[in-house]
Amino acid sequence: MSLHPLTEAEISEIHAQLHELQVEHRDLDQVITHLIENPPPEDLLIRRLKKRKLLLKDRIIQLETLLIPDIPA
């Protein structure tokens, strides 16, 4: 966590990044579902897409955490 509060510009940038990642995450979810439901699924492609989706989810969580204000101990 940063020791200084985020500026409005930093918060806006994080929100923009979050939106972009959430859209890509949702799109990948739809592609994965389509590939699974419409055989023959390409297992390697599905594994790669699922891995990318997990990486996106981790980054989304990191960015969301930056937006949560620090609570003094």
C-alpha positions as CSV (number, residue, x, y, z in Angstrom):
1,M,0.0,0.0,0.0
2,S,1.1,3.5,-0.7
3,L,1.9,5.9,2.2
4,H,0.1,8.8,0.5
5,P,-3.5,9.1,-0.5
6,L,-4.3,8.7,-4.2
7,T,-4.9,11.7,-6.3
8,E,-8.1,12.1,-8.2
9,A,-6.1,11.5,-11.4
10,E,-4.7,8.2,-10.0
11,I,-8.1,7.1,-8.9
12,S,-9.6,7.9,-12.3
13,E,-6.8,5.9,-14.0
14,I,-7.3,2.9,-11.7
15,H,-11.1,3.0,-12.4
16,A,-10.3,3.1,-16.2
17,Q,-7.9,0.1,-15.8
18,L,-10.5,-1.8,-13.7
19,H,-13.2,-1.3,-16.3
20,E,-10.9,-2.4,-19.1
21,L,-9.8,-5.5,-17.2
22,Q,-13.4,-6.4,-16.1
23,V,-14.6,-6.2,-19.8
24,E,-11.8,-8.4,-20.9
25,H,-12.5,-10.8,-18.1
26,R,-16.2,-11.0,-18.9
27,D,-15.4,-11.5,-22.7
28,L,-13.0,-14.3,-21.9
29,D,-15.6,-16.0,-19.7
30,Q,-18.0,-15.9,-22.7
31,V,-15.4,-17.3,-25.1
32,I,-14.5,-20.1,-22.7
33,T,-18.1,-21.0,-22.2
34,H,-18.7,-21.0,-25.9
35,L,-15.7,-23.2,-26.6
36,I,-16.7,-25.7,-23.9
37,E,-20.3,-25.9,-25.1
38,N,-19.5,-26.1,-28.8
39,P,-17.2,-29.1,-29.3
40,P,-14.6,-29.9,-30.3
41,P,-13.0,-27.8,-27.7
42,E,-9.3,-27.0,-28.0
43,D,-8.0,-27.9,-24.6
44,L,-4.8,-25.9,-25.0
45,L,-6.7,-22.8,-26.0
46,I,-9.2,-23.2,-23.2
47,R,-6.3,-23.6,-20.7
48,R,-4.6,-20.5,-22.0
49,L,-7.8,-18.5,-21.8
50,K,-8.6,-19.6,-18.3
51,K,-5.0,-18.7,-17.2
52,R,-5.4,-15.3,-18.7
53,K,-8.8,-14.9,-17.0
54,L,-7.2,-15.7,-13.6
55,L,-4.4,-13.2,-14.2
56,L,-7.0,-10.6,-15.0
57,K,-9.0,-11.4,-11.9
58,D,-5.8,-11.1,-9.8
59,R,-5.0,-7.7,-11.3
60,I,-8.6,-6.5,-10.8
61,I,-8.4,-7.4,-7.1
62,Q,-5.0,-5.5,-6.9
63,L,-6.5,-2.4,-8.4
64,E,-9.6,-2.6,-6.3
65,T,-7.5,-2.8,-3.2
66,L,-5.7,0.4,-4.2
67,L,-9.1,2.2,-4.1
68,I,-9.8,1.1,-0.6
69,P,-8.7,3.8,1.8
70,D,-6.2,2.8,4.5
71,I,-7.8,2.3,7.9
72,P,-5.6,3.5,10.8
73,A,-4.6,0.8,13.2
